[in-house]
């Protein structure tokens, strides 16, 4: 069963108004429990991609792997003509760190907004996670080897996701080198890292410049991307990119104790 198909059964069981996640670095103890239905949907996604997974309480766990995952709608807002929700994916590691990916969904009603958020989660994040941490072949991501802070690293880069109310020229080839230069020059310590870049504009003015490293604001990347001359448009458009950085060579994952 696909993630989007499973979501249809999920919609009626979700509860709005859950608290926002704690700042990085959260640990498993600081993260609220999620509904069993959303955990089942997430498990089904991984299983459908040939990754053994099972539900263990509020978490999706992976036999023989030191990871756990969960997701939930954490906020809902309404306007006269639309509903907007925020869907959070949380991917926990044995270090106690938790990768948090937040996706917005918009629709005419709450069900449509949740479906939109699930679609965005699949396109933006889940394929990157499964390729980076489970090594499954994935045609929707790109893997490259870069040297960062003197260490060889493996980058798993997701698709650039653009949303717009009118056709917009894709300028990824122009701004990506600036992002790459900033990442290569960063004093990143050894270990797993994740980066999110988001830009949005309307009526020729920037609405949002977001750059996150390990869930925290990354001022160096934010400034580098702010200085890039983003195309102006009277219509709304946004650009989003998510990637994961891992050390090379990749060490065998330790067995998670039961």
ABEGO torsion letter per residue (X at the ends): XBAAAAAAAAAAABBBGBBBBBBOBBBAAABBBBBAAAAAAAAAAAAAAGBBBBBBEABBBBBGBABBBBBBBABBBBBAABBBBBBBBBBBBAAGBBBBBBBBBBBABAAAAAAAAAAAAAAAAAAAAAAAAAGBBBAABBBBBBBBGGBBBBBBBBBBBBBBABBBBBAAAAAAAAAAAAAAABBBBBEBBBBBBBBBBBGGBBABBBBBBGGBBBAAAAAAAAABBBBBBABBBBBBBBBBBBBOBBBBBBBBBX
